[in-house]
Amino acid sequence: MKLTVIITQERAGYDCDVQELPGCSVRAGTLAELHETLAETVGVYLWDMPAELSRPQLTVGEMTIEATPPMPDPIAPSSDPDVPGRP
């Protein structure tokens, strides 16, 4: 999903608003922290799990990012002896 973000530099760090997601905004001390927080916030907003973002580095200003749904964790095999197919 392509999203437009507006990043501004403030005295205490950076603010980011996601234009397509009402109320979705984040604040962090560094751009690296902002990237991590943005991925988590957008993912939880859309899919209840942190997302992957296409842009490895964020910059101040308006930019387009692409958020992709997180890959679900593979289901661990059951250790229950009553589960069919288990030795």
HELIX and SHEET records of a PDB file:
HELIX    1   1 LEU A   31  TRP A   47  1                                  17    
SHEET    1   A 5 SER A  25  ALA A  28  0                                        
SHEET    2   A 5 GLY A  13  VAL A  18 -1                                        
SHEET    3   A 5 LYS A   2  GLU A  10 -1                                        
SHEET    4   A 5 GLY A  61  THR A  68 -1                                        
SHEET    5   A 5 GLU A  52  LEU A  53 -1                                        
END                                                                             
